Amino acid sequence: MSTTEPAKGTRKRLDHIDAMRPVKQAAVISTHALIYFAPVGAGILTIDGLVITHFSREAFLFVSACMLAFSYRDHDHVATKQYWGRRFMSVGLPYLVWTLIYFIFVELTPVSGFPYYRFNGSYMFSVNALQHLGSLTWQGYYHLYYLLVIMEFYLLFPLLLKYIKRWRSQHVLIMVLALVWQIAFSIVVSRHWLFAIRPGFWQTRLIFSYPVYLLGGIIAALHLDDVHAWVVRHARFIVIATAASAVGAIALNSVHQQGFFNEYLRPGGNPFAVAVIPYTVGAILCVYLLGVFLVSPARSLRTRAAVKSGSDNSYGIYLSQLIWIFLLLRVWHRFNFSPPFPVGPIIAVVLVYSMGFLVSALVARTPLARAVTGRSRASWHTFLPTRGGVRTSLDFDAGDGPLDLEAS
């Protein structure tokens, strides 16, 4: 089929993909909770936890690539003007807004009493502050670099889609080459052959570090029915293989060797390690299966409504999470609250997720919805998830962050 108009109704058949989003956000918050709230004595347990939760980055990239490609899989070309307009509104604008928010937040002066921070207006409008803001914008503040990678992907997407569709018979070979490239690129970066200063920092911010997940997302979108059938049919094998891969990756962390092993194989020493790739791929598929389970007709309407609400607010949760983490840290330090591991990180995940959900849901019903939460403005009567909130028709507004499914 050749058309320049977006296919209507694609979102309905992809509700299970939407259901993956709150799960991925819980995983990324868990990563940051382990970094900030795990006690120093947790040591290897914290590193093992990070190995298990860090798949959220690659899952975010895979699903974003898959859904974008899915929206264009029946199109002969990408309508440039509409394409860039939607990409900017769904990712570019929230990125700029949240870069500014975090710039202001990190420059606040800590004080002992509530609200624990004081605004320093004289510095905010200085030359040094503007230079810092510029640096944050082009480097990506902490977790916001995910969006930088996605925007890099957007630049290449029209060309990638064109040739991947043209080379349909070579998709297996493309994935093999993508895997070889990903491993080789990691070695090149680790050996300081490409970046002399902060190689790991730049590695996280370049799409060349994630070809398995980005190209894999495009290819999966072009064969989504077959991929879905295979994943569901092999669900038990996928879960067992993923668990075994996790155990293997964690076991490698307890082996202390130097050189090649530590730099390229051991997950605790390198988040791009070869040993973590099988687990990451398996974890993405497991979350996919969980999404299928959560939106199954066998689930209650209220459960599916809650999942939809979590999905709708997941982008805002992701964007705002560091605000709640830093505020929670200040409160814990103020009251000398030090729960044991892993209780502390678990409490932090629940509180950070809840605050992100609440604020995202509130802001999404104001004129700031698009800029702050990356989604279209919602009505107040949909604030609380109800059984009537489950999508049962093709009438919807698919304007929600990197998973925006409208092609034009």
C-alpha positions in Angstrom: 0.0 0.0 0.0 1.3 3.4 -0.9 0.1 6.4 1.0 1.2 9.7 2.5 -1.6 9.7 5.1 -1.1 8.1 8.5 -2.9 4.8 9.1 -5.6 5.2 11.6 -6.2 2.9 14.5 -2.7 1.6 14.9 -2.6 2.5 18.6 -5.5 0.1 19.4 -3.6 -3.0 18.3 -0.5 -1.9 20.2 -2.0 -1.4 23.7 0.5 -4.0 25.0 3.3 -1.8 23.9 1.8 1.1 25.8 1.7 -1.2 28.9 5.4 -1.7 28.7 6.1 2.0 29.5 5.2 2.2 33.2 7.3 -1.0 33.7 10.3 0.5 32.0 9.9 3.7 34.0 9.9 1.7 37.2 13.1 0.0 36.1 14.9 3.3 35.3 13.8 4.8 38.6 15.1 1.6 40.3 18.5 2.2 38.6 18.7 5.7 40.0 17.4 4.6 43.4 20.2 2.1 43.7 22.7 4.8 42.8 21.5 7.4 45.3 19.9 5.4 48.1 21.9 2.2 48.4 24.2 2.3 51.4 28.0 2.3 50.7 28.3 -1.2 52.3 25.9 -2.7 49.8 28.8 -2.8 47.3 28.5 -5.8 44.9 24.7 -6.1 45.6 24.2 -2.5 44.3 26.3 -3.3 41.2 24.3 -6.5 40.6 21.0 -4.6 41.0 22.2 -2.1 38.4 22.9 -4.9 36.0 19.3 -6.1 36.4 17.6 -2.7 36.1 19.7 -1.0 33.5 18.0 -2.7 30.6 15.5 0.2 30.7 17.7 2.4 28.6 17.9 -0.1 25.7 14.2 -0.9 26.1 13.3 2.7 25.8 15.3 3.0 22.6 14.1 -0.3 21.1 10.4 0.5 21.7 10.7 4.1 20.5 12.4 2.9 17.3 9.9 0.1 16.8 6.8 2.3 17.2 8.1 5.1 15.0 8.9 2.5 12.3 5.5 0.9 12.8 3.7 4.2 12.1 5.6 4.5 8.7 5.8 0.9 7.6 3.1 1.3 4.9 4.5 4.7 3.7 6.8 5.1 0.7 8.4 8.2 2.2 8.5 10.4 5.2 6.7 13.7 4.9 9.5 15.9 6.2 7.6 19.0 7.5 5.0 17.0 9.5 7.6 14.5 10.6 9.9 17.1 12.2 7.0 19.1 13.6 5.7 16.0 15.6 9.2 15.0 16.6 10.0 18.4 18.0 6.7 18.7 19.9 6.9 15.2 21.4 10.6 15.1 22.3 12.5 18.3 21.4 10.3 20.7 23.3 10.1 18.6 26.5 13.9 18.1 26.3 14.5 21.9 26.2 12.0 22.6 29.0 13.3 20.0 31.3 16.9 21.0 30.6 16.0 24.4 31.8 14.1 23.0 34.8 17.1 20.9 35.9 19.5 23.8 35.3 17.5 26.0 37.7 17.1 23.1 40.2 20.8 22.1 40.4 21.8 25.7 40.8 19.6 26.3 43.8 21.4 26.9 47.1 20.8 24.2 49.7 19.5 25.5 53.1 18.8 23.7 56.4 15.0 24.4 56.7 12.1 23.6 54.5 11.9 23.8 51.4 15.6 23.0 51.7 16.6 25.2 48.7 17.0 28.9 48.0 17.0 30.7 44.6 20.2 32.5 43.8 19.0 35.1 41.2 22.3 36.9 40.8 24.0 33.8 39.5 21.2 32.5 37.4 21.5 35.4 34.9 25.3 35.5 34.9 27.6 34.6 31.9 28.8 31.5 33.8 25.2 30.3 34.3 24.4 30.7 30.6 27.5 28.8 29.6 26.4 26.0 32.0 22.9 26.0 30.5 24.4 25.7 27.0 26.6 22.8 28.1 23.6 21.0 29.6 21.6 21.5 26.4 24.1 20.0 24.0 25.5 17.3 26.4 22.2 16.2 28.0 21.6 16.4 31.7 22.0 13.1 33.5 19.0 10.9 32.3 17.9 13.3 29.6 20.6 12.0 27.3 18.1 9.3 26.4 16.2 12.0 24.5 19.5 13.2 22.8 20.0 9.6 21.5 16.4 9.5 20.2 16.8 12.8 18.4 20.0 11.5 16.8 18.0 8.5 15.7 15.3 10.8 14.3 17.9 12.4 12.1 18.8 9.1 10.5 15.4 7.4 10.6 14.1 8.3 7.1 17.3 7.0 5.5 17.5 3.9 7.8 13.8 3.0 7.1 14.3 3.4 3.4 17.2 1.0 3.1 16.0 -1.5 5.7 12.7 -1.8 3.8 14.6 -2.1 0.5 16.9 -4.8 1.9 14.0 -6.9 3.4 15.7 -10.2 2.6 18.8 -9.2 4.5 17.3 -8.4 7.9 19.0 -11.3 9.7 22.4 -10.2 8.2 21.7 -6.6 9.3 21.1 -7.7 12.9 24.3 -9.8 12.9 26.3 -6.9 11.6 24.6 -4.6 14.2 25.7 -6.9 17.0 29.3 -7.1 15.6 29.4 -3.3 15.3 28.0 -2.7 18.9 30.7 -5.0 20.4 33.4 -3.5 18.2 32.4 0.1 19.0 32.4 -0.6 22.7 35.9 -1.9 22.5 37.1 1.1 20.4 35.6 3.5 23.0 37.0 1.5 26.0 40.5 1.5 24.5 40.3 5.4 24.2 40.8 5.1 20.5 37.9 7.4 19.8 37.5 9.6 22.9 40.5 10.6 25.0 38.4 12.3 27.6 35.3 10.8 29.3 34.8 8.0 26.7 32.0 6.4 28.7 30.2 9.6 28.9 30.2 10.1 25.1 29.5 6.4 24.5 26.1 6.7 26.2 25.1 9.7 24.1 25.8 8.3 20.6 23.4 6.1 18.6 26.4 4.2 17.4 26.4 2.5 20.8 22.9 1.0 20.4 22.5 -0.5 16.8 21.1 -3.8 18.1 18.2 -2.1 19.7 17.5 0.8 17.3 17.9 -1.3 14.1 16.2 -4.2 15.8 13.3 -1.9 16.7 12.8 -1.0 13.0 13.1 -4.5 11.8 10.7 -5.8 14.5 8.1 -3.2 13.4 8.3 -4.4 9.8 7.5 -7.9 10.9 5.5 -7.1 14.0 2.8 -9.8 13.6 5.4 -12.5 13.2 7.6 -11.2 16.0 4.5 -11.0 18.3 3.5 -14.6 17.5 7.0 -15.9 18.0 7.5 -14.1 21.4 4.1 -15.3 22.7 4.7 -18.8 21.5 8.1 -19.0 23.2 7.2 -17.1 26.3 8.4 -19.8 28.8 11.8 -20.2 27.0 12.3 -16.4 26.9 11.6 -16.1 30.7 14.0 -19.0 31.5 16.7 -17.8 29.2 16.5 -14.3 30.5 16.7 -15.5 34.1 19.7 -17.6 33.2 21.4 -14.7 31.4 20.8 -12.5 34.5 22.4 -15.1 36.8 25.3 -15.5 34.4 25.9 -11.7 34.2 25.7 -11.4 38.0 28.1 -14.3 38.4 30.7 -12.6 36.3 30.6 -9.6 38.6 32.0 -11.8 41.4 35.0 -12.8 39.3 37.9 -10.3 39.7 40.2 -10.3 36.7 41.9 -7.4 34.9 42.5 -6.6 31.3 40.1 -7.8 28.6 37.8 -9.6 30.9 37.1 -6.6 33.1 36.9 -4.0 30.3 34.7 -5.9 27.8 33.0 -8.8 29.4 32.3 -8.0 33.1 28.9 -6.1 33.3 29.8 -4.4 36.6 32.8 -2.8 35.0 31.2 -1.8 31.7 27.4 -1.3 31.1 28.0 -2.0 27.4 29.7 -5.3 28.2 29.2 -8.3 25.9 27.8 -10.4 28.8 24.9 -8.1 29.4 23.5 -8.1 25.8 21.7 -11.5 26.1 20.0 -10.4 29.4 19.0 -7.0 28.0 17.4 -8.5 24.9 15.6 -11.1 27.1 14.5 -8.4 29.6 12.9 -6.4 26.8 11.0 -9.4 25.5 9.9 -10.2 29.1 8.5 -6.7 29.5 6.8 -7.2 26.2 5.2 -10.3 27.5 4.1 -8.5 30.7 2.5 -5.9 28.5 0.5 -8.5 26.7 -0.6 -10.0 30.0 -1.6 -6.6 31.5 -3.9 -5.6 28.6 -5.4 -9.1 28.1 -9.2 -9.2 28.0 -8.8 -11.6 31.0 -7.7 -8.7 33.1 -10.4 -6.6 34.8 -11.4 -3.3 33.2 -10.2 -1.5 36.3 -6.8 -3.1 36.0 -6.5 -2.2 32.4 -7.6 1.3 33.2 -4.9 1.6 35.8 -2.3 0.3 33.3 -3.4 2.8 30.7 -3.2 5.7 33.3 0.3 4.6 34.1 1.2 4.5 30.5 -0.2 7.9 29.8 1.8 9.5 32.6 5.0 7.5 32.1 6.8 10.1 30.0 6.3 12.7 32.7 7.4 10.3 35.4 10.6 9.7 33.5 11.3 13.4 32.8 10.7 14.5 36.4 12.2 11.6 38.4 15.5 13.3 39.4 13.6 16.2 41.0 11.9 13.8 43.4 15.0 11.8 44.0 17.0 14.8 45.0 14.2 16.2 47.2 13.8 12.8 48.9 17.5 12.7 49.5 17.4 16.0 51.2 14.5 14.9 53.4 16.2 11.7 54.4 19.4 13.5 55.3 17.5 16.1 57.2 15.8 13.5 59.4 18.8 11.1 59.4 16.7 8.4 57.9 18.8 5.4 56.8 16.8 2.3 56.1 18.7 -0.9 55.4 19.4 -2.3 52.0 17.3 -3.1 49.9 14.4 -1.4 51.9 15.7 2.1 51.2 15.8 1.8 47.4 12.4 0.1 47.3 10.8 2.9 49.3 12.5 5.4 47.1 11.1 3.8 43.9 7.6 3.8 45.3 7.8 7.4 46.4 9.5 8.8 43.3 7.2 6.9 41.0 4.1 8.1 42.9 5.2 11.8 42.9 6.1 11.7 39.2 2.8 10.1 38.4 0.8 12.6 40.5 2.6 15.7 39.1 2.5 14.4 35.5 -1.2 13.7 35.8 -1.9 17.2 37.2 0.3 19.1 34.7 -1.2 17.1 31.8 -4.5 18.8 32.5 -3.1 22.3 32.1 -1.9 24.4 29.1 1.7 23.2 30.0 0.8 19.6 29.1 2.7 19.4 25.8 5.8 21.2 27.0 6.2 19.5 30.4 4.8 16.0 29.9 5.2 15.6 26.2 1.5 14.6 25.7 -1.7 16.3 24.6 -3.7 18.1 27.2 -6.1 15.7 29.0 -9.5 16.5 30.6 -10.0 16.6 34.3 -12.7 14.0 34.3 -10.2 11.4 33.2 -7.8 12.2 36.2 -8.7 9.1 38.1 -8.5 5.7 36.2 -11.9 4.2 35.8 -13.2 1.2 33.9 -14.7 3.6 31.3 -11.2 4.9 30.6 -10.1 1.8 28.8 -9.6 2.4 25.1 -12.3 0.4 23.3 -12.6 2.3 20.0 -10.3 3.8 17.4 -10.9 7.3 18.6 -7.7 8.5 20.4 -5.0 11.1 20.3 -1.7 9.4 19.9 0.5 12.3 20.9 2.6 10.9 23.7 6.3 11.4 23.6 8.7 9.2 21.7 6.0 6.6 21.3 3.8 8.9 19.2 2.2 6.7 16.6 0.9 9.2 14.2 3.0 9.2 11.1 2.3 12.7 9.8 
